[in-house]
């Protein structure tokens, strides 16, 4: 398998360094055991792109070209104006007024100059049109296409070389030629073998104007012919005009001949106009030569834009368009052009070459740090351009590979901004187009009792399928930051199974020392995407979790990562987070618990010792997943007890890293296990001293989970056993009662970080009062009745749930806070 990560120009550059980035997989400290803020956490990753930033204005490199085009247009229009004035003067004044009296040589000089100027003006007006048609071939990118700009003897030499190339090709190439060929080939891969041609129309640069004259009358050579015709005609005008202005041989004027008295002055004016017009034109050409050939203006702009040699055609095309606008309209029209708008216009062209030029420019600017913000802003407000880019994702012809890849890269950048991601996802058929980038499918099985075999298409010699897989997953990952887009991803037919297929990483892949980094990156991105979808809130999230869990490969793929992915903790963390989110749904919880080995692998990770500090977040995540799986699930509690991990969980209460989640798991086992396992769970009572000490000394989350565990641990003891545990802990029942009252007084309102602490405290109070009558007196002395009245006045829905999805509570407690408080008040009143 060749999973290429190309470094060629125009190819995607995959940053393998993101394999080491753990920021996306680290726990932020907030869990599903407490409510989240109103703004989804996933959008925080997009905060940088949304926050206003003050960036210095960046001078666009193409401004040099538009200014150059303006300067040339001034000279061109001045020369054309003088030429028009001279033409009118000659036809109206000289040929109209002095045609009979002109000397023979003057008559023919004027006629020749008018014919030459007429020919030059005509050829000039069409030269740019021919250049447009002649030089936009991608195959001519680099050196050959740049020759169209050369307007000196150097151009003639290059033309001869181009003509003789078929003959010279059979000879041994020189070292310079070989190096030049390698440069062009490296800059424009695959174009020599797969040159895109219109299927039903002519390519204008290859149109033979006359039969049996392919080279001479190709349109790409006509522009050169017109160019040299202008130069020669201007030089002829200069020579003829100077000859007459120097010699003044306009013929003799006889005395008294009033018809010829102004002839000399009229001829002097005409020849001066012709000379000035020709000199202005030659000045324009000389200035063109100086800027383009010697100062290499186009190369300089190309370098500033960080384009490659093959992208010189883009710069040249932009310059010609700007120059044409300045010449054909107002001289200031070209100043309104910029590369981004120019490229967006080219996307709508029917020419594959022009489409490629446009998408290359947009890709380069969108990926460039200096120009990215402005470019993405212009693309983002142009819906037609976004629609065109989305449409290009469906172009699966190998000849359109670079266009398709560039469009995908642009969209991957565009989707990084929230508002733009909404526009992309809002285009009809956008998700289906993005789905087409994921090159994986399952063969159709003829039988209903089997599933087709998965086929992931790897790179071919002339097509980078793997690159499109990366880009497709990246686009979807960025779109999934928005809640609404997650729903669209889930509703796109066949997309979720494709994504799940990419999460597959078996033993062979995960243990291979020489595995391609791109394969691991693919698995990582697919897991990130599934995690984002599974953690979506609201009805959309419930639907997505249902759809994901119902795909039969989801949980088994995750199990393989947990089992064999020890070398890749970031993959394990993502896989565990997916399980935690899926466990929000009861059906998914049962499927996870019923998949062999999942619980076992989670406990292996949870109890794994000697883990580097950078990987402890994986153990914490495993504990949270196990807590969720044991919540309100008798079958999963049964599976956990069968693993004989109770003693290890009790021991984990002494480990600072594990004690919080170990307490949660033990509480769920005690609360939700079947009564048939009462004797097996009695072993948990040995944890009582540790739990009591934590209640007295800890605060916040750890105190909350320990209070919750204590209320269930003591249910497995007799009063005598409980007294012994208090003695071992060195804590009196009065001391614990005082602590519980203190907790209730401290939290006058249910805290967001520990929403269940008041509930758990009251549950423990009920056990203590039922266990010993003396405890009722202790609580009376502590004014428990008054404290409970305050609790009853401040109860909230926040305290009624075990877990939360965003700000929505899930898994409601069976007993309300009012009922618990009423039980305590009744116990106090009975005494």
C-alpha positions in Angstrom: 0.0 0.0 0.0 1.3 3.4 -0.9 -0.4 6.0 1.3 1.3 8.9 -0.2 1.7 12.2 1.5 2.9 14.2 -1.4 5.2 17.2 -1.2 4.8 18.1 -4.8 3.4 21.5 -5.8 -0.3 21.4 -5.8 -0.5 18.3 -3.5 -1.8 18.2 0.0 0.7 18.5 2.8 -0.5 16.4 5.6 1.0 17.6 9.0 2.0 14.4 10.7 2.9 16.4 13.7 -0.8 16.5 14.6 -0.4 12.9 15.6 1.3 14.2 18.7 -1.2 16.9 19.5 -3.2 15.8 22.5 -5.0 19.1 23.1 -8.1 17.8 21.3 -8.2 14.6 23.4 -7.4 16.0 26.8 -10.2 16.3 29.3 -11.2 19.8 29.9 -12.2 19.1 33.5 -15.9 19.2 32.7 -17.7 15.9 32.5 -21.1 14.5 31.8 -21.7 14.3 35.5 -22.3 18.1 35.6 -24.2 20.4 33.3 -22.3 22.3 30.6 -22.6 25.9 29.6 -25.2 27.1 27.1 -22.5 27.4 24.4 -21.3 24.0 23.2 -17.8 23.2 24.2 -16.9 22.1 20.6 -17.3 25.7 19.5 -14.5 26.8 21.7 -12.1 25.2 19.3 -13.4 27.6 16.8 -13.2 30.6 19.0 -9.9 31.8 17.5 -11.4 32.0 14.0 -14.5 33.8 15.4 -12.9 36.4 17.6 -12.0 39.7 16.0 -8.4 40.2 15.5 -6.4 43.2 14.3 -4.1 42.2 11.6 -1.9 44.6 9.7 -3.0 45.3 6.1 -1.1 43.2 3.7 -0.1 44.6 0.3 -1.4 42.3 -2.4 1.4 41.3 -4.8 -0.8 41.6 -7.8 -1.0 45.4 -7.3 2.3 45.6 -9.0 0.8 44.0 -12.1 -2.3 46.2 -12.2 -0.1 49.3 -11.8 2.1 48.1 -14.7 -0.9 47.4 -16.8 -2.1 51.0 -16.1 1.2 52.5 -17.2 1.3 50.5 -20.4 -2.3 51.4 -21.1 -1.5 55.1 -20.8 1.3 54.8 -23.4 -0.9 52.6 -25.6 -3.9 55.0 -25.5 -1.7 58.0 -26.1 -0.1 56.3 -29.1 -3.5 55.2 -30.4 -4.8 58.8 -30.0 -1.9 60.2 -32.0 -2.3 57.6 -34.6 -6.0 58.3 -34.9 -5.3 62.0 -35.2 -2.6 61.4 -37.8 -5.0 59.2 -39.8 -7.7 61.9 -39.8 -5.2 64.5 -40.7 -3.9 62.5 -43.6 -7.3 61.5 -45.0 -9.1 64.8 -44.5 -6.4 67.4 -44.9 -3.7 65.9 -47.0 -5.5 63.4 -49.3 -8.7 65.5 -49.2 -7.2 68.9 -49.7 -3.8 68.3 -51.4 -4.3 64.9 -53.1 -3.8 66.4 -56.6 -0.9 68.7 -55.6 1.1 66.2 -53.6 4.4 65.1 -54.9 4.5 61.5 -56.1 6.8 60.4 -53.3 4.8 62.1 -50.6 1.6 60.6 -51.9 3.1 57.1 -51.7 4.8 57.7 -48.4 1.5 58.9 -46.9 -0.4 56.0 -48.4 2.2 53.5 -47.1 2.2 55.0 -43.6 -1.6 54.9 -43.5 -1.7 51.3 -44.6 1.0 50.4 -42.1 -0.7 52.3 -39.3 -4.0 50.8 -40.2 -2.5 47.3 -40.2 -0.8 48.0 -36.9 -3.9 49.4 -35.2 -6.0 46.5 -36.4 -3.4 43.9 -35.3 -3.0 45.7 -32.0 -6.7 45.6 -31.3 -6.7 41.9 -31.8 -3.3 40.9 -30.3 -4.5 40.6 -26.7 -7.5 38.5 -27.9 -5.1 36.1 -29.7 -2.8 36.0 -26.7 -5.7 35.1 -24.5 -6.6 32.2 -26.8 -3.1 31.1 -27.5 -1.3 31.0 -24.1 -3.7 29.5 -21.6 -2.8 25.9 -22.2 -1.6 24.2 -19.0 0.6 21.9 -21.0 2.6 25.1 -22.0 2.9 26.2 -18.4 6.3 27.3 -17.3 8.7 28.2 -20.1 6.8 27.5 -23.3 3.7 29.5 -22.3 5.9 32.4 -21.1 7.4 32.8 -24.5 4.2 34.6 -25.6 5.4 37.6 -23.6 8.8 37.9 -25.3 8.7 40.5 -28.1 12.3 40.8 -29.2 14.8 38.7 -31.2 14.9 36.4 -28.2 11.3 35.5 -28.9 12.1 34.6 -32.4 14.9 32.3 -31.3 12.5 30.6 -28.9 9.9 30.2 -31.7 12.5 28.5 -33.9 13.3 26.2 -31.0 9.7 25.4 -30.5 9.4 24.6 -34.2 12.4 22.4 -34.2 11.6 20.6 -31.0 10.2 17.5 -32.7 13.4 17.1 -34.6 15.7 17.8 -31.6 13.7 15.5 -29.4 15.3 12.4 -31.0 18.8 13.7 -30.1 20.4 13.3 -26.7 19.1 16.1 -24.5 21.7 18.5 -23.0 22.2 18.7 -19.3 20.3 22.0 -19.2 17.4 20.6 -21.0 17.2 17.6 -18.7 17.3 19.8 -15.6 14.6 22.1 -17.1 12.4 19.1 -17.9 12.7 17.8 -14.4 11.8 21.2 -13.0 8.7 21.5 -15.1 7.7 17.9 -14.5 8.1 18.3 -10.7 6.1 21.4 -10.7 3.3 20.0 -12.8 2.9 16.2 -12.0 0.8 14.0 -14.2 0.0 16.6 -16.7 2.3 15.1 -19.3 0.3 11.9 -19.1 -3.2 13.2 -18.4 -3.7 16.5 -20.1 -7.3 17.6 -19.7 -9.0 18.3 -23.0 -12.6 19.6 -23.6 -14.6 16.6 -24.8 -17.0 18.3 -27.3 -15.3 21.6 -28.2 -12.0 22.8 -29.7 -9.2 24.0 -27.5 -8.8 27.5 -28.8 -5.0 27.5 -28.6 -4.8 24.5 -30.9 -7.3 25.6 -33.6 -5.8 25.1 -37.1 -7.1 28.1 -39.1 -6.2 26.5 -42.4 -5.8 22.9 -43.4 -2.3 21.4 -43.9 -0.6 24.2 -42.1 -0.7 23.1 -38.5 2.3 25.0 -37.1 2.0 28.3 -39.0 -1.7 28.8 -38.5 -2.1 27.6 -35.0 -3.7 30.4 -33.0 -0.9 30.3 -30.4 1.5 31.4 -33.2 -0.8 34.0 -34.8 -0.4 36.2 -31.7 3.4 36.2 -32.2 2.9 37.1 -35.9 0.7 40.0 -35.0 3.2 41.1 -32.4 6.1 41.2 -34.8 3.9 42.9 -37.4 3.3 45.8 -35.0 7.0 46.2 -34.3 8.0 46.2 -38.0 5.2 48.6 -38.9 6.2 51.0 -36.1 9.8 50.9 -37.2 8.8 51.5 -40.8 6.8 54.6 -39.7 9.8 55.9 -37.9 12.1 55.4 -40.9 9.7 56.9 -43.4 8.7 59.9 -41.2 12.3 60.7 -40.4 13.3 60.6 -44.1 10.7 63.2 -44.9 11.2 65.4 -41.9 15.0 65.5 -42.4 14.9 66.1 -46.2 11.8 68.2 -46.5 11.6 67.3 -50.2 8.0 68.0 -50.6 8.3 69.5 -54.1 8.6 73.1 -55.4 5.9 75.6 -54.9 5.6 78.1 -57.6 5.0 81.8 -56.9 1.3 82.7 -56.7 0.2 79.0 -56.3 -2.2 79.4 -53.5 -3.3 75.7 -53.6 0.2 74.5 -52.4 1.2 77.2 -50.0 0.2 75.2 -46.9 1.2 71.9 -48.2 4.6 71.8 -46.5 3.2 72.7 -43.1 0.5 70.0 -43.4 3.0 67.4 -44.4 5.3 68.3 -41.5 2.4 67.9 -39.1 1.4 64.5 -40.5 4.9 63.1 -40.4 5.5 64.5 -36.9 2.3 62.8 -35.7 3.3 59.6 -37.4 6.7 59.7 -35.8 5.4 60.6 -32.4 2.8 57.8 -32.5 5.4 55.2 -33.6 7.9 56.3 -31.0 5.3 56.1 -28.2 4.4 52.6 -29.3 8.0 51.5 -29.3 8.5 53.2 -25.9 5.6 51.1 -24.6 7.2 47.9 -26.1 10.6 48.8 -24.6 9.1 49.5 -21.2 7.3 46.1 -21.5 10.5 44.4 -22.3 12.4 46.1 -19.5 9.8 45.2 -16.8 9.0 41.7 -18.0 12.3 40.4 -19.4 14.9 42.2 -17.4 13.3 43.1 -14.1 11.2 39.9 -14.2 8.1 41.5 -12.8 5.9 38.5 -13.4 8.5 36.2 -11.7 8.7 38.6 -8.8 4.9 38.6 -8.3 4.8 34.8 -8.8 7.5 34.5 -6.0 5.6 36.8 -3.6 2.4 34.8 -4.1 4.5 31.7 -3.4 3.3 30.0 -6.6 5.4 27.3 -8.3 6.9 27.4 -11.8 3.8 25.8 -13.3 1.6 28.6 -11.8 3.3 31.3 -13.8 0.4 30.9 -16.3 -1.9 32.2 -13.5 0.1 35.4 -13.1 0.4 35.9 -16.8 -3.3 35.4 -17.4 -4.2 37.9 -14.6 -1.8 40.5 -16.1 -3.3 40.1 -19.6 -6.8 40.5 -18.3 -5.9 43.6 -16.3 -4.1 45.1 -19.3 -7.1 44.3 -21.6 -9.5 46.1 -19.3 -7.2 49.1 -19.1 -6.9 49.2 -22.9 -10.5 48.4 -23.9 -12.2 50.5 -21.2 -11.1 53.1 -18.7 -7.4 53.0 -17.9 -8.5 52.6 -14.3 -10.6 49.4 -14.8 -7.6 47.2 -14.3 -6.9 48.6 -10.9 -10.2 47.2 -9.6 -9.0 43.6 -10.3 -7.5 41.3 -7.7 -6.3 37.7 -7.9 -9.0 36.2 -5.7 -11.9 37.7 -7.6 -10.2 36.8 -10.9 -9.8 33.2 -9.7 -13.4 33.0 -8.6 -14.5 34.2 -12.1 -12.4 31.4 -13.7 -14.2 28.7 -11.7 -17.3 29.3 -13.8 -15.4 28.8 -17.1 -16.2 25.8 -19.2 -12.5 25.3 -20.0 -10.8 22.8 -17.7 -7.6 24.7 -17.9 -9.2 27.9 -16.7 -11.0 26.1 -14.0 -7.6 24.6 -12.9 -6.0 28.1 -12.9 -8.8 29.5 -10.8 -8.8 26.7 -8.2 -5.0 26.7 -8.0 -5.0 30.5 -7.1 -7.8 30.1 -4.5 -6.1 27.1 -3.0 -2.7 28.9 -2.7 -4.2 32.0 -1.1 -6.6 30.1 1.1 -3.7 27.9 2.5 -1.3 30.9 2.8 -1.1 32.4 6.3 -0.8 36.0 4.9 -3.7 35.9 2.5 -6.0 33.2 4.1 -8.3 35.5 6.1 -9.1 37.9 3.3 -9.4 35.1 0.7 -11.8 33.0 2.9 -13.9 36.0 3.6 -14.4 36.8 -0.1 -15.2 33.1 -0.9 -17.5 32.8 2.1 -19.8 35.6 1.0 -20.1 34.3 -2.5 -22.5 31.4 -2.4 -22.1 30.6 -6.1 -18.4 30.1 -5.6 -19.0 27.8 -2.7 -21.5 25.8 -4.7 -19.0 25.5 -7.5 -16.3 24.2 -5.2 -18.8 21.7 -3.7 -19.7 20.6 -7.2 -16.1 20.0 -8.0 -15.9 17.4 -5.2 -17.9 15.1 -7.5 -15.5 15.3 -10.4 -14.0 11.8 -10.1 -12.3 11.8 -13.5 -8.5 11.2 -13.0 -7.8 14.2 -15.2 -9.7 16.4 -12.8 -7.8 15.1 -9.7 -5.9 18.4 -9.0 -9.1 20.4 -9.4 -11.0 18.1 -7.1 -8.2 18.0 -4.5 -7.7 21.8 -4.5 -11.5 22.4 -4.1 -11.5 20.0 -1.1 -8.5 21.8 0.5 -10.2 25.2 0.0 -13.4 23.8 1.6 -11.5 22.3 4.5 -10.2 25.8 5.3 -13.5 27.4 4.6 -15.3 25.0 7.0 -13.0 26.1 9.8 -15.0 29.3 10.3 -18.5 28.9 11.9 -20.5 31.1 9.5 -18.8 29.6 6.5 -19.4 26.1 7.7 -23.1 26.8 7.9 -23.1 28.1 4.3 -21.2 25.0 3.1 -23.5 22.6 4.8 -26.5 24.6 3.6 -25.8 23.9 -0.1 -28.2 21.2 -1.4 -26.2 18.0 -1.9 -23.1 19.3 -0.1 -22.9 16.3 2.3 -23.3 13.8 -0.5 -20.5 15.6 -2.4 -18.2 15.5 0.7 -19.2 11.9 1.2 -17.9 11.1 -2.3 -14.4 12.0 -1.1 -14.4 9.0 1.3 -13.2 6.1 -0.9 -14.6 3.2 1.0 -17.5 0.9 0.3 -19.0 -2.5 0.9 -19.7 -4.9 -1.8 -23.4 -5.7 -2.2 -24.3 -9.0 -0.7 -27.0 -11.0 -2.4 -28.1 -12.6 0.9 -30.0 -10.9 3.7 -28.1 -12.9 6.4 -24.7 -11.5 5.6 -22.9 -8.1 5.2 -20.8 -7.2 2.2 -17.0 -7.1 2.6 -15.5 -3.7 3.2 -13.3 -2.3 0.5 -11.1 0.7 1.2 -9.6 2.0 -2.0 -5.9 2.8 -1.6 -3.8 5.1 -3.8 -3.3 4.2 -7.4 -0.3 5.1 -9.5 -2.2 8.1 -11.0 -4.7 9.0 -8.3 -4.3 9.8 -4.6 -7.4 8.2 -3.1 -5.9 8.3 0.4 -5.5 12.1 0.2 -9.2 12.5 -0.5 -10.0 10.3 2.5 -8.1 12.7 4.7 -9.7 15.8 3.2 -13.2 14.4 3.4 -12.8 13.5 7.1 -11.2 16.9 7.8 -14.1 18.8 6.2 -16.7 16.7 8.1 -14.8 17.2 11.3 -14.8 21.0 11.0 -18.5 21.0 9.9 -19.4 18.9 12.9 -18.4 21.7 15.3 -21.8 23.1 14.6 -24.8 21.3 16.1 -27.1 21.7 13.0 -24.4 20.3 10.7 -24.2 17.2 12.9 -27.8 16.4 12.1 -27.2 16.8 8.4 -24.2 14.5 8.6 -26.3 11.9 10.3 -29.1 12.2 7.8 -26.9 11.8 4.8 -27.4 8.3 3.3 -24.5 6.0 3.7 -22.2 8.6 5.3 -22.1 7.3 8.9 -21.2 3.7 7.8 -18.3 5.1 5.8 -17.0 7.1 8.7 -17.3 4.0 11.0 -15.3 2.0 8.5 -12.4 4.4 8.8 -12.3 3.8 12.6 -11.2 0.2 12.0 -7.7 -0.5 13.1 -6.9 -4.1 13.8 -4.0 -5.7 15.6 -1.8 -5.8 12.6 -2.1 -2.0 12.0 -1.8 -0.9 15.6 1.2 -3.1 16.4 3.1 -2.5 13.1 6.3 -0.6 13.7 6.4 0.7 10.1 2.8 1.7 9.8 2.2 4.7 7.6 1.5 7.8 9.6 -1.3 8.7 7.2 -3.2 5.5 8.2 -3.1 6.4 11.9 -4.1 10.0 11.1 -7.1 8.7 9.2 -8.2 6.6 12.2 -7.7 9.5 14.5 -9.8 11.9 12.4 -12.6 9.4 12.0 -12.7 8.8 15.7 -12.7 12.6 16.4 -15.6 13.0 14.0 -17.5 10.1 15.6 -16.8 11.6 19.0 -18.2 15.0 18.0 -21.3 13.4 16.5 -21.9 11.2 19.5 -21.6 14.0 22.0 -24.1 16.2 20.2 -26.9 17.4 22.5 -30.6 17.4 22.2 -32.8 15.3 20.0 -30.2 15.4 17.3 -27.7 13.8 19.6 -30.1 11.1 20.6 -30.7 10.3 17.0 -27.0 10.3 16.1 -26.1 8.0 19.1 -28.8 5.6 18.0 -27.6 5.5 14.4 -24.0 5.1 15.4 -24.6 2.4 17.9 -26.8 0.5 15.5 -23.9 0.1 13.0 -22.7 -3.3 13.9 -19.0 -2.5 13.5 -18.9 0.6 15.7 -18.3 -1.0 19.1 -16.1 -3.9 17.8 -13.8 -1.3 16.1 -13.5 0.6 19.3 -12.7 -2.6 21.2 -9.8 -3.4 18.9 -8.4 0.1 19.5 -8.7 -0.4 23.3 -7.1 -3.8 23.1 -4.2 -3.2 20.7 -3.8 0.6 20.7 -1.4 0.9 23.6 1.1 2.7 21.4 -1.5 5.3 20.5 -3.1 6.7 23.7 -4.8 9.5 21.8 -6.7 6.9 19.8 -7.7 5.1 23.0 -8.9 8.3 24.6 -11.0 9.2 21.6 -12.5 5.6 21.5 -13.3 5.8 25.2 -15.0 9.2 24.9 -17.2 7.7 22.1 -18.3 4.9 24.4 -19.0 7.4 27.2 -21.2 9.5 24.9 -23.0 6.5 23.4 -23.7 5.2 26.9 -26.1 8.2 27.3 -28.6 6.0 25.5 -30.0 2.9 27.2 -29.9 0.7 24.1 -26.3 1.7 23.3 -25.3 0.9 26.9 -26.6 -2.6 26.5 -24.9 -3.1 23.2 -21.6 -2.0 24.6 -21.9 -4.2 27.6 -22.9 -7.1 25.5 -19.9 -6.8 23.2 -17.3 -9.2 24.5 -14.1 -7.7 25.9 -15.1 -4.0 26.0 -15.5 -3.9 29.8 -12.4 -5.9 30.3 -10.3 -3.6 28.2 -11.7 -0.6 29.9 -10.7 -2.0 33.3 -7.2 -2.9 32.0 -6.7 0.7 31.0 -8.2 2.0 34.2 -5.9 -0.1 36.4 -2.8 0.2 34.2 0.1 1.3 36.3 3.4 3.0 35.4 1.7 5.2 32.8 3.5 8.4 31.6 2.0 11.6 33.0 1.0 12.6 29.5 -1.3 9.5 29.3 -3.1 9.6 32.6 -6.1 11.3 30.9 -6.7 7.9 29.2 -7.1 6.2 32.6 -9.4 8.9 33.8 -11.6 8.6 30.7 -11.8 4.9 31.1 -13.1 5.4 34.6 -15.8 7.8 33.4 -16.8 5.3 30.7 -17.2 2.5 33.2 -19.2 4.7 35.4 -21.6 5.5 32.6 -21.9 1.8 31.6 -22.8 0.8 35.1 -25.3 3.5 35.6 -28.9 2.1 35.8 -27.8 -1.0 34.0 -28.2 -4.3 35.9 -26.8 -6.3 33.0 -23.6 -4.2 32.9 -23.2 -4.3 36.6 -23.4 -8.1 36.3 -20.7 -8.1 33.6 -18.5 -6.0 35.9 -19.0 -8.2 38.9 -18.1 -11.2 36.7 -14.7 -9.6 36.0 -13.8 -9.9 39.8 -12.6 -6.3 40.0 -14.4 -5.3 43.2 -11.3 -5.5 45.4 -9.2 -3.6 42.9 -11.9 -0.8 42.8 -11.8 -0.6 46.6 -8.0 -0.4 46.4 -8.3 2.4 43.8 -10.1 4.6 46.4 -6.6 5.1 47.9 -5.1 6.2 44.5 -5.6 10.0 44.0 -5.9 9.7 40.2 -8.5 6.9 40.3 -10.4 7.4 43.5 -13.1 9.7 42.1 -14.2 7.4 39.3 -13.6 4.3 41.4 -16.1 5.7 43.9 -18.6 6.4 41.2 -18.3 2.9 39.8 -18.8 1.3 43.3 -21.8 3.5 44.0 -23.5 2.4 40.7 -22.7 -1.2 41.4 -24.3 -0.9 44.9 -27.3 1.1 43.7 -28.2 -0.7 40.4 -27.1 -4.3 40.9 -29.7 -7.0 41.3 -30.5 -8.2 44.8 -29.0 -11.6 43.8 -25.5 -10.1 44.1 -26.0 -8.7 47.6 -23.6 -11.1 49.2 -21.0 -10.5 46.5 -21.2 -6.8 47.0 -20.9 -7.0 50.8 -17.1 -6.9 50.3 -17.5 -3.2 49.6 -18.0 -2.4 53.2 -14.2 -2.6 53.8 -14.0 0.7 51.9 -16.0 2.5 54.6 -13.0 4.0 56.6 -11.5 5.4 53.4 -14.8 6.9 52.4 -15.5 8.5 55.8 -12.0 10.0 55.9 -12.5 11.5 52.4 -15.9 13.0 53.4 -14.3 14.7 56.4 -11.2 16.0 54.6 -12.0 16.5 50.9 -14.1 19.0 49.1 -16.0 19.5 45.8 -16.3 16.6 43.4 -14.4 14.0 45.5 -16.4 14.9 48.6 -19.6 14.6 46.5 -18.9 11.1 45.2 -17.7 9.8 48.6 -20.8 11.0 50.3 -22.9 9.3 47.6 -20.9 6.1 48.0 -21.2 6.2 51.8 -25.0 6.2 51.7 -24.9 2.8 49.8 -21.9 1.2 51.5 -23.4 1.4 55.0 -26.5 -0.4 53.7 -24.4 -3.6 53.6 -23.6 -3.3 57.4 -25.2 -3.9 60.7 -25.1 -1.2 63.3 -22.2 -3.0 65.0 -20.2 -3.3 61.8 -20.8 0.4 61.1 -19.6 1.3 64.6 -16.4 -0.6 64.0 -15.8 1.2 60.6 -16.3 4.6 62.4 -13.7 3.5 64.9 -11.2 2.4 62.2 -11.6 5.7 60.5 -11.1 7.6 63.7 -14.4 9.5 63.2 -17.4 9.8 65.4 -21.0 9.7 64.2 -21.5 13.1 65.7 -18.6 14.4 63.7 -20.0 13.0 60.5 -23.4 14.5 61.3 -21.8 17.9 61.9 -20.0 17.6 58.5 -23.2 16.7 56.7 -25.1 19.7 58.2 -22.1 21.9 57.3 -22.3 20.7 53.7 -26.0 21.5 53.5 -25.4 25.0 55.0 -22.5 25.7 52.7 -24.4 24.9 49.6 -27.5 27.0 50.1 -28.2 26.5 46.4 -27.4 23.5 44.3 -23.9 24.0 42.9 -23.2 23.4 39.2 -19.9 21.6 39.7 -21.4 19.2 42.4 -25.1 19.2 41.6 -25.9 16.0 43.6 -24.0 16.7 46.8 -27.0 17.9 48.8 -29.0 14.9 47.6 -26.3 12.5 48.7 -25.8 14.2 52.0 -29.6 13.9 52.8 -29.5 10.2 51.8 -26.6 9.6 54.2 -28.5 11.5 56.9 -31.5 9.2 56.4 -29.4 6.1 56.9 -27.7 7.5 60.0 -31.1 8.4 61.6 -32.6 5.0 60.7 -29.5 3.2 62.0 -29.4 4.7 65.5 -32.0 6.7 67.4 -29.2 8.6 69.0 -28.3 10.1 65.7 -31.7 11.7 65.4 -31.0 13.6 68.6 -27.6 14.7 67.2 -29.3 16.1 64.1 -32.0 17.8 66.2 -29.3 19.5 68.1 -27.7 20.6 64.9 -31.0 22.3 63.9 -31.4 19.9 61.0 -35.0 20.9 60.6 -34.2 24.5 59.8 -31.5 23.5 57.4 -33.9 21.3 55.5 -36.4 24.0 55.2 -33.8 26.1 53.4 -33.1 23.1 51.2 -36.8 22.7 50.3 -36.9 26.4 49.3 -33.9 26.2 47.0 -34.4 22.8 45.3 -33.9 22.8 41.5 -34.1 20.5 38.5 -30.3 20.5 38.5 -30.4 18.1 41.5 -32.8 15.6 39.9 -30.4 14.0 37.4 -27.4 11.7 37.4 -25.8 12.9 34.2 -26.2 15.8 31.7 -26.0 16.3 28.0 -25.1 20.0 27.7 -27.7 21.7 29.9 -30.3 18.9 29.5 -30.5 16.5 32.4 -30.6 12.7 31.8 -31.2 9.7 34.0 -33.6 11.2 36.5 -33.4 10.1 40.1 -36.3 7.9 41.2 -36.8 9.9 44.4 -37.2 13.7 44.4 -35.4 16.0 46.7 -38.7 17.0 48.4 -39.4 13.3 49.2 -36.0 12.8 50.7 -36.4 16.0 52.8 -39.9 14.9 53.9 -38.4 11.5 55.1 -35.9 13.3 57.3 -38.4 15.7 58.7 -40.7 12.8 59.5 -37.9 10.9 61.3 -37.1 14.1 63.3 -40.8 14.5 64.2 -41.2 10.8 65.3 -38.5 11.2 67.9 
